[in-house]
Amino acid sequence: MGQAGCKGLYQSLFDYKTEKYVIAKNKKVGLLYRLLQVSILTYLVVWVFLVKKCYQDVDTSLQSSIITKVKGVTFTNTSELGERLWDVADYVIPPQGENVFFVITNLVVTPNQRQETCAESGNIPDALCYEDSDCPPGEPVVAGNGVRTGRCLRSGSEQKGTCEIFAWCPVETKSRPGKPLLGEAEDFTVYIKNFIRFPKFNFSKTNVLDTTDRAFLKSCKFGPKDPYCPIFRLGSVVSWTGSSFQEIAVQGGVIGIQIEWDCDLDRAPSECYPRYYFNRLDNRFSENSPSSGYNFRFAKYYRDAAGVEFRTLFKAYGIRFDVMVNGKAGKFNIIPTVINVGSGVALMGVGSFFCDLVLIYFIKKSHFYRDKKYEEVRILGLGGPGELRLREDGVVWPPGEWKGECGAAAEPADRGGIARAVG
């Protein structure tokens, strides 16, 4: 590189370049440009800032605690249990009240079970036998109630029987009642107390209305007329999921109670309150499907006068309630505000880019605007030793006296297009 080239490169470091703007007097394109600007501005103000509140710093790491208390009593009279009053200690599992609780609505009761030998249930395929060799002693019955003793018990002259087992006898043989035992649980209530905290903003809140009226929680029930009451009627909760309480009470099911918090901490704390959503979580199979419903077994143990242990086995059907909490809190912060304003300003360039495409490609006089917007310059190169050609329009480029290599003077160019360097 010669001395002139080095000097030109050095001087170019201090050059300033600016864009050349072409003002197109076209009303259609101008109107389109303004519409795009208004649309982008409306999106930025309405959707980004008013709806999504993107000017806020957001905390989604919600810390939550749930306490539940079920209340209600009912009376039953059955052949297995006799006359019995059911209160919350009898039908709610677990009793301490957590974010998951189970309310018994139906029962299969097998009383007075003792550990001894008896025939296995005929409804269990692995217990069927034809002779004693089909019942190897000491082996448990698959999906059964005990272990085989080595004997095949048959009734009368029948060839097929069931294996004798050592188990809690008699084994459970009764089927599920067609009518729920605790159908009146529909009118039971559950008090759901929810404490939340957003650690980023050190903000805490509860779903219980802050009031000095001590009778408020004793008289209110959650509903459209009282959306801030944390006491829910079980029948109403099930109905809000689109199910019938009496139908789900027969074979059981799973109900989800969703508590959602969406707190705008730029407002008063009293305006941060929860919203409740109710859904049925278990799959709705047909009544005869083995996968339908929700049930489990538990037992209560006793000892007779001789000190021998016996028990009453319960197969409990009921409704499991899962209380789930999620939410977010937002508060003004300058950093997301600046970021989103900058993104909106950059989005304005999309309108200019789109209008440029319309102007130079899609309207009738597009070639005219294209020629005005883009100026084509060609340097034809050297014509020979010491010769430089002019631009096609005849203008000397760069204007003024040409300089030869390493600063040598050149003769001014004429319209013929040749400038000769003078050594």
DOLUM-30837 format. One record per residue (C-alpha): residue number from 1; x, y negated, z. Coordinates in pm, whole numbers, plus 32768, in hexadecimal, padded with zeros to 4 digits. Layout:
residues N
PT, NUM, X, Y, Z;
...
END
This chain:
residues 423
PT, 1, 8000, 8000, 8000;
PT, 2, 808C, 7EAD, 7F9B;
PT, 3, 80AF, 7D74, 8070;
PT, 4, 7F6C, 7CE0, 7FE7;
PT, 5, 7EB0, 7E21, 8033;
PT, 6, 7F32, 7E23, 8198;
PT, 7, 7ED2, 7CB9, 81C9;
PT, 8, 7D76, 7CF6, 8138;
PT, 9, 7D3B, 7E20, 8220;
PT, 10, 7DA9, 7D4F, 834B;
PT, 11, 7CC3, 7C2E, 82EF;
PT, 12, 7B9B, 7D17, 82B6;
PT, 13, 7BA0, 7D74, 8427;
PT, 14, 7B12, 7C1A, 8472;
PT, 15, 7A07, 7C1B, 8366;
PT, 16, 7898, 7C0B, 83C7;
PT, 17, 7794, 7CB8, 82F1;
PT, 18, 7624, 7C60, 82EF;
PT, 19, 74F8, 7CF0, 823A;
PT, 20, 7458, 7C50, 8110;
PT, 21, 72DC, 7C36, 812A;
PT, 22, 71EF, 7C28, 8004;
PT, 23, 709B, 7B88, 804B;
PT, 24, 6F97, 7C3A, 7F78;
PT, 25, 6E60, 7B6A, 7F37;
PT, 26, 6D7A, 7C97, 7F27;
PT, 27, 6C3D, 7C85, 7FFB;
PT, 28, 6BF6, 7DFA, 7FF3;
PT, 29, 6D4D, 7E5E, 806F;
PT, 30, 6D4B, 7D41, 816A;
PT, 31, 6BFB, 7DB2, 81F4;
PT, 32, 6C76, 7F19, 8207;
PT, 33, 6DAA, 7EA5, 82C6;
PT, 34, 6CDA, 7DE2, 83C4;
PT, 35, 6BEE, 7F08, 83F4;
PT, 36, 6D13, 7FED, 8439;
PT, 37, 6DA0, 7EF4, 8532;
PT, 38, 6C53, 7ED4, 85E6;
PT, 39, 6C27, 804E, 85ED;
PT, 40, 6D81, 8088, 867F;
PT, 41, 6D50, 7F70, 877C;
PT, 42, 6BFB, 7FFE, 87E2;
PT, 43, 6C92, 815A, 880A;
PT, 44, 6DAB, 80CC, 88DD;
PT, 45, 6CC9, 7FFE, 89C2;
PT, 46, 6B95, 80DD, 89E0;
PT, 47, 6C1C, 8241, 89CD;
PT, 48, 6D83, 8220, 8A48;
PT, 49, 6D4F, 8121, 8B5F;
PT, 50, 6BE0, 8128, 8BC3;
PT, 51, 6B88, 8299, 8B91;
PT, 52, 6CD4, 834F, 8BC4;
PT, 53, 6D67, 8242, 8CA8;
PT, 54, 6EC1, 8274, 8C19;
PT, 55, 6F3B, 8142, 8CD4;
PT, 56, 6F3E, 8215, 8E12;
PT, 57, 703E, 82FA, 8EB0;
PT, 58, 6F8D, 8448, 8EEC;
PT, 59, 6FB5, 854A, 9002;
PT, 60, 6F26, 86A6, 8FBF;
PT, 61, 6FDB, 875C, 90DB;
PT, 62, 6EA2, 876F, 91B0;
PT, 63, 6EC3, 87FF, 930F;
PT, 64, 6D7C, 8892, 938C;
PT, 65, 6CE1, 894D, 94B0;
PT, 66, 6B88, 89F0, 94BE;
PT, 67, 6AB1, 8A44, 95EE;
PT, 68, 695F, 8AF2, 95C0;
PT, 69, 684A, 8B38, 96B7;
PT, 70, 6713, 8C02, 965D;
PT, 71, 65D5, 8BE4, 9729;
PT, 72, 6491, 8CA9, 9728;
PT, 73, 63E3, 8DD2, 97CF;
PT, 74, 62FA, 8EE3, 9752;
PT, 75, 6249, 9017, 97DB;
PT, 76, 6239, 9177, 9744;
PT, 77, 619B, 92C3, 97A4;
PT, 78, 622C, 93FA, 96FC;
PT, 79, 6234, 956E, 974A;
PT, 80, 63B1, 956E, 9766;
PT, 81, 63DC, 9436, 983B;
PT, 82, 6285, 9405, 98D4;
PT, 83, 621E, 92A6, 9935;
PT, 84, 6343, 91BC, 9910;
PT, 85, 6385, 9047, 9914;
PT, 86, 6496, 8FD6, 9826;
PT, 87, 655F, 8E9D, 9872;
PT, 88, 669A, 8E07, 97DA;
PT, 89, 677F, 8EF3, 989D;
PT, 90, 66D5, 901E, 97F7;
PT, 91, 66C0, 8FC0, 9687;
PT, 92, 67E6, 8ED2, 9642;
PT, 93, 693F, 8F60, 95F1;
PT, 94, 6A3F, 8EE2, 9655;
PT, 95, 69AC, 8E36, 9786;
PT, 96, 6AB2, 8D20, 97A5;
PT, 97, 6A3B, 8C64, 966E;
PT, 98, 6B35, 8C33, 9554;
PT, 99, 6B29, 8BCB, 93E8;
PT, 100, 6A9F, 8D28, 9399;
PT, 101, 697C, 8DBA, 945D;
PT, 102, 688B, 8EDB, 9428;
PT, 103, 671B, 8EE8, 9489;
PT, 104, 667C, 9041, 94A9;
PT, 105, 652D, 905E, 93F5;
PT, 106, 64FB, 91D6, 93D4;
PT, 107, 6573, 9311, 9488;
PT, 108, 6592, 948A, 946B;
PT, 109, 65B1, 9512, 95CE;
PT, 110, 6639, 966B, 9628;
PT, 111, 6618, 9690, 97A3;
PT, 112, 66B6, 9781, 989C;
PT, 113, 67E1, 97F7, 97CF;
PT, 114, 68D6, 98DC, 9880;
PT, 115, 6A1A, 997E, 9813;
PT, 116, 69BD, 9AE4, 97BD;
PT, 117, 6980, 9BC7, 9690;
PT, 118, 6861, 9B9F, 959D;
PT, 119, 6811, 9BBC, 942B;
PT, 120, 6899, 9AAF, 9345;
PT, 121, 67A3, 99DC, 9281;
PT, 122, 6729, 9A7D, 913F;
PT, 123, 6752, 9930, 9089;
PT, 124, 68CE, 9951, 908D;
PT, 125, 694E, 9A19, 8F5F;
PT, 126, 6A8E, 9A8F, 9007;
PT, 127, 69C7, 9B32, 9122;
PT, 128, 6905, 9C26, 9044;
PT, 129, 6965, 9D94, 905F;
PT, 130, 68FE, 9EF6, 9004;
PT, 131, 69D5, 9FBE, 90F7;
PT, 132, 6ABC, 9F83, 921E;
PT, 133, 6BF2, 9F78, 9142;
PT, 134, 6B6A, 9E35, 90A9;
PT, 135, 6B97, 9D90, 91FE;
PT, 136, 6D09, 9DAE, 925E;
PT, 137, 6D25, 9D5E, 93D2;
PT, 138, 6DCF, 9C1B, 943E;
PT, 139, 6DA1, 9B67, 92F1;
PT, 140, 6CD6, 9A26, 92F6;
PT, 141, 6BA9, 9A02, 9212;
PT, 142, 6BF1, 9900, 9105;
PT, 143, 6B0F, 97D2, 9144;
PT, 144, 6A70, 989D, 925A;
PT, 145, 6A43, 9886, 93D1;
PT, 146, 6B36, 9986, 9465;
PT, 147, 6C22, 9AAD, 9435;
PT, 148, 6BBF, 9C0B, 93C6;
PT, 149, 6BB0, 9D2B, 94BF;
PT, 150, 6BC0, 9E44, 93BD;
PT, 151, 6A4E, 9E9F, 93B6;
PT, 152, 6950, 9E6B, 929E;
PT, 153, 67F7, 9E2B, 932D;
PT, 154, 66CE, 9E8B, 9254;
PT, 155, 655E, 9E58, 9296;
PT, 156, 6491, 9F97, 927D;
PT, 157, 64D0, A062, 9143;
PT, 158, 6567, 9F46, 9079;
PT, 159, 66B4, 9F94, 8FD4;
PT, 160, 673B, 9E30, 8FE9;
PT, 161, 6780, 9D8D, 9137;
PT, 162, 685E, 9C88, 91DC;
PT, 163, 699C, 9CAB, 92A2;
PT, 164, 6992, 9CA1, 9419;
PT, 165, 6A60, 9B7E, 94A2;
PT, 166, 6AE0, 9AFE, 95EC;
PT, 167, 6A65, 9997, 9600;
PT, 168, 6980, 98A2, 96AF;
PT, 169, 6841, 996D, 9696;
PT, 170, 6738, 9954, 961C;
PT, 171, 67C3, 98A9, 94E6;
PT, 172, 6715, 9782, 9446;
PT, 173, 6600, 97FA, 935E;
PT, 174, 64FC, 96E7, 935A;
PT, 175, 64D7, 95FE, 9230;
PT, 176, 64BE, 9484, 9234;
PT, 177, 636A, 93F8, 929C;
PT, 178, 62A6, 9352, 9185;
PT, 179, 6243, 9231, 9268;
PT, 180, 6348, 9164, 9327;
PT, 181, 6351, 91A3, 949C;
PT, 182, 63AA, 9039, 94E9;
PT, 183, 62E1, 8F8F, 93DB;
PT, 184, 6297, 8E70, 94C9;
PT, 185, 6407, 8E0D, 94B5;
PT, 186, 6392, 8D32, 9396;
PT, 187, 633B, 8C2A, 949C;
PT, 188, 6485, 8C40, 9556;
PT, 189, 6569, 8B10, 9543;
PT, 190, 66E2, 8AE5, 952B;
PT, 191, 679F, 89B6, 95A7;
PT, 192, 68D5, 897B, 94CC;
PT, 193, 69D5, 888F, 9562;
PT, 194, 6AEF, 882C, 9478;
PT, 195, 6C27, 8768, 94D8;
PT, 196, 6D0A, 86EA, 93C0;
PT, 197, 6E4E, 8627, 93A6;
PT, 198, 6F0F, 8590, 9282;
PT, 199, 7079, 858B, 92FD;
PT, 200, 70FF, 8499, 91F6;
PT, 201, 7019, 8385, 9273;
PT, 202, 6FF9, 8403, 93DB;
PT, 203, 6E7E, 83FD, 93B2;
PT, 204, 6D96, 84E1, 9478;
PT, 205, 6C20, 8517, 945E;
PT, 206, 6B08, 8604, 94C5;
PT, 207, 69C0, 865C, 941C;
PT, 208, 68FA, 8613, 955C;
PT, 209, 6850, 84C1, 954E;
PT, 210, 68E4, 83CB, 9646;
PT, 211, 67B4, 8372, 9717;
PT, 212, 6760, 8332, 9884;
PT, 213, 6615, 83EA, 9867;
PT, 214, 664B, 8532, 9920;
PT, 215, 6502, 85BE, 989E;
PT, 216, 6571, 859A, 9733;
PT, 217, 660E, 86F6, 9713;
PT, 218, 64EA, 8799, 97CA;
PT, 219, 63E2, 871A, 96DA;
PT, 220, 6484, 86F0, 9584;
PT, 221, 64A6, 87EA, 9468;
PT, 222, 656D, 87BE, 932B;
PT, 223, 649E, 8768, 91F9;
PT, 224, 6454, 8657, 90FB;
PT, 225, 63BF, 857D, 920B;
PT, 226, 64E3, 85B0, 92F9;
PT, 227, 6624, 85F0, 9232;
PT, 228, 670B, 859A, 9356;
PT, 229, 6689, 86A5, 9445;
PT, 230, 677E, 87CD, 946C;
PT, 231, 666E, 88C4, 94D7;
PT, 232, 65F3, 89AD, 93C4;
PT, 233, 64C9, 8A99, 93BA;
PT, 234, 6541, 8BEC, 9335;
PT, 235, 640E, 8C21, 925C;
PT, 236, 6441, 8ACD, 91B9;
PT, 237, 65B1, 8B12, 9177;
PT, 238, 655B, 8C58, 90C2;
PT, 239, 6442, 8BB4, 8FFC;
PT, 240, 652D, 8A9E, 8F84;
PT, 241, 65FD, 8BAE, 8EDC;
PT, 242, 64CE, 8C20, 8E15;
PT, 243, 6498, 8D5F, 8EE3;
PT, 244, 6384, 8DDA, 8FC7;
PT, 245, 63E3, 8E0D, 9133;
PT, 246, 62FA, 8F37, 9163;
PT, 247, 638E, 8FE6, 9031;
PT, 248, 64FA, 8FAB, 908B;
PT, 249, 64B4, 9009, 91F7;
PT, 250, 645D, 9171, 9195;
PT, 251, 65B4, 91D4, 910C;
PT, 252, 668B, 90A6, 915F;
PT, 253, 6756, 8FB0, 9096;
PT, 254, 685D, 8E9C, 90A2;
PT, 255, 680A, 8D28, 90A5;
PT, 256, 690A, 8C13, 9072;
PT, 257, 68E5, 8AC0, 911B;
PT, 258, 69CB, 89C2, 9077;
PT, 259, 6A20, 8880, 9132;
PT, 260, 6AC0, 877F, 904E;
PT, 261, 6B63, 863B, 90C4;
PT, 262, 6BAD, 851E, 8FD2;
PT, 263, 6C25, 83F6, 90A1;
PT, 264, 6C72, 829B, 901A;
PT, 265, 6D4C, 820C, 912E;
PT, 266, 6D3A, 80B1, 9095;
PT, 267, 6BDC, 80A9, 912B;
PT, 268, 6B64, 80CB, 9291;
PT, 269, 6B9D, 8222, 9338;
PT, 270, 6A25, 8242, 936E;
PT, 271, 69F7, 8261, 91F5;
PT, 272, 6AC7, 83A1, 91EE;
PT, 273, 69CC, 84BB, 9217;
PT, 274, 69B5, 8623, 9197;
PT, 275, 68E0, 86BC, 9089;
PT, 276, 685A, 8821, 90AA;
PT, 277, 6835, 8925, 8F98;
PT, 278, 679F, 8A82, 8FBA;
PT, 279, 67E3, 8BB3, 8EDF;
PT, 280, 67AE, 8D29, 8EEA;
PT, 281, 6905, 8DC9, 8ECC;
PT, 282, 68B8, 8F3D, 8EAE;
PT, 283, 6850, 8FD3, 8D61;
PT, 284, 66DD, 900B, 8D3C;
PT, 285, 66C0, 9178, 8CE0;
PT, 286, 6579, 9236, 8CCF;
PT, 287, 64E9, 92B4, 8E17;
PT, 288, 654B, 941D, 8DC9;
PT, 289, 66B4, 93C7, 8D74;
PT, 290, 67B7, 944E, 8E6C;
PT, 291, 6876, 9306, 8E4A;
PT, 292, 6756, 9229, 8EBA;
PT, 293, 673B, 9185, 900D;
PT, 294, 6825, 9160, 9135;
PT, 295, 683D, 924B, 925F;
PT, 296, 6929, 92E6, 935A;
PT, 297, 691B, 93CF, 948A;
PT, 298, 6964, 939B, 95F8;
PT, 299, 6914, 945A, 9736;
PT, 300, 68C3, 941F, 98A4;
PT, 301, 6952, 951C, 999A;
PT, 302, 68C0, 95A2, 9AE0;
PT, 303, 68FA, 96BB, 9BDD;
PT, 304, 67F1, 979F, 9C6E;
PT, 305, 67D5, 980C, 9DDA;
PT, 306, 68D3, 9920, 9D9E;
PT, 307, 69CF, 9829, 9D14;
PT, 308, 69B1, 98A5, 9BAD;
PT, 309, 69D5, 9795, 9AAB;
PT, 310, 68C7, 975C, 99A7;
PT, 311, 6875, 9640, 98BC;
PT, 312, 676D, 9599, 97E7;
PT, 313, 67DB, 955F, 967D;
PT, 314, 675B, 942E, 95C2;
PT, 315, 676E, 93FB, 944A;
PT, 316, 6737, 9286, 9433;
PT, 317, 66B3, 91D4, 9300;
PT, 318, 66B9, 905C, 92FF;
PT, 319, 6726, 8F13, 926A;
PT, 320, 688D, 8EA2, 9279;
PT, 321, 68BF, 8D27, 926E;
PT, 322, 6A0D, 8CA0, 91F2;
PT, 323, 6A44, 8B30, 9247;
PT, 324, 6B49, 8A96, 915D;
PT, 325, 6BD5, 8935, 916D;
PT, 326, 6C91, 886A, 906A;
PT, 327, 6CB9, 86FB, 901C;
PT, 328, 6D97, 85D6, 8FD0;
PT, 329, 6DD6, 8475, 904A;
PT, 330, 6E50, 8349, 8F87;
PT, 331, 6EDF, 81F7, 8FE5;
PT, 332, 6F61, 80D1, 8F15;
PT, 333, 70CF, 80E5, 8EB4;
PT, 334, 718A, 7FFA, 8DCC;
PT, 335, 7259, 810E, 8D24;
PT, 336, 713A, 81D4, 8C80;
PT, 337, 7093, 8088, 8C2D;
PT, 338, 71C1, 800B, 8B69;
PT, 339, 71ED, 815C, 8ABE;
PT, 340, 7086, 8169, 8A44;
PT, 341, 7082, 7FFB, 89D6;
PT, 342, 71C0, 803C, 8911;
PT, 343, 7124, 816F, 8873;
PT, 344, 6FF4, 80A3, 8811;
PT, 345, 70CA, 7F93, 8770;
PT, 346, 718B, 809D, 86B0;
PT, 347, 7041, 8130, 863F;
PT, 348, 6FED, 7FE3, 859C;
PT, 349, 70FF, 802F, 84A0;
PT, 350, 702F, 8151, 8421;
PT, 351, 6F2E, 8054, 83A5;
PT, 352, 7037, 7F96, 82E2;
PT, 353, 70C0, 80D7, 824D;
PT, 354, 6F66, 814B, 81DE;
PT, 355, 6F10, 7FFB, 8142;
PT, 356, 705C, 7FF9, 8088;
PT, 357, 7003, 8148, 7FED;
PT, 358, 6EAF, 80C4, 7F81;
PT, 359, 6F45, 7F83, 7EF9;
PT, 360, 7057, 801B, 7E23;
PT, 361, 6FB3, 8160, 7DB4;
PT, 362, 6E36, 815B, 7DBE;
PT, 363, 6DB4, 8009, 7D49;
PT, 364, 6D9B, 7F92, 7BDF;
PT, 365, 6EBE, 7E9B, 7BEC;
PT, 366, 6F9D, 7F7F, 7CB6;
PT, 367, 70BF, 7F5D, 7BC0;
PT, 368, 70BC, 7DE2, 7BEE;
PT, 369, 70CF, 7DF9, 7D6B;
PT, 370, 71D3, 7F0B, 7D51;
PT, 371, 72B4, 7E2F, 7C7C;
PT, 372, 7291, 7D12, 7D75;
PT, 373, 72D3, 7DEA, 7EA4;
PT, 374, 7400, 7EA4, 7E1A;
PT, 375, 7514, 7DDF, 7D63;
PT, 376, 75F1, 7EC1, 7C94;
PT, 377, 7764, 7E65, 7C83;
PT, 378, 7868, 7F1C, 7BB3;
PT, 379, 79E1, 7EF0, 7BB9;
PT, 380, 7A57, 7F79, 7A6A;
PT, 381, 7BBC, 7FAC, 7ADB;
PT, 382, 7D0F, 7F57, 7A45;
PT, 383, 7D25, 7F09, 78D2;
PT, 384, 7E9A, 7F44, 78C8;
PT, 385, 7FD8, 7EE6, 797B;
PT, 386, 7F9A, 7DA0, 7A34;
PT, 387, 7E35, 7D7B, 79B1;
PT, 388, 7CEE, 7D69, 7A75;
PT, 389, 7B94, 7D68, 79D4;
PT, 390, 7A78, 7C8C, 7A40;
PT, 391, 7922, 7CFD, 7ABD;
PT, 392, 7824, 7D52, 79AC;
PT, 393, 776A, 7C08, 79D7;
PT, 394, 78AB, 7B4C, 7983;
PT, 395, 78F2, 7AC2, 7ADD;
PT, 396, 7A57, 7ADA, 7B5A;
PT, 397, 7A60, 7BBB, 7C8C;
PT, 398, 7AD1, 7B58, 7D84;
PT, 399, 7A9A, 79EC, 7D18;
PT, 400, 7BC6, 7904, 7CFD;
PT, 401, 7D26, 794B, 7C95;
PT, 402, 7D8A, 7AB8, 7C79;
PT, 403, 7EB1, 7B2F, 7D39;
PT, 404, 7F9B, 7C2E, 7CAF;
PT, 405, 8040, 7D43, 7D6B;
PT, 406, 80EB, 7CD1, 7EAF;
PT, 407, 8060, 7B72, 7E8C;
PT, 408, 80DB, 7B1E, 7D2B;
PT, 409, 800D, 7A0C, 7C83;
PT, 410, 7F29, 7A65, 7B61;
PT, 411, 7EA6, 7995, 7A46;
PT, 412, 7D37, 792F, 7A62;
PT, 413, 7C52, 7A18, 79AB;
PT, 414, 7B86, 79AB, 7883;
PT, 415, 7A37, 7A2C, 7804;
PT, 416, 7AF0, 7B2F, 773B;
PT, 417, 7B0D, 7BFC, 7872;
PT, 418, 7C8C, 7C10, 789E;
PT, 419, 7D59, 7B7B, 79B8;
PT, 420, 7ECF, 7BA2, 7996;
PT, 421, 7FB4, 7BAA, 7ABF;
PT, 422, 80DE, 7ABF, 7AB2;
PT, 423, 821A, 7B4E, 7B4E;
END
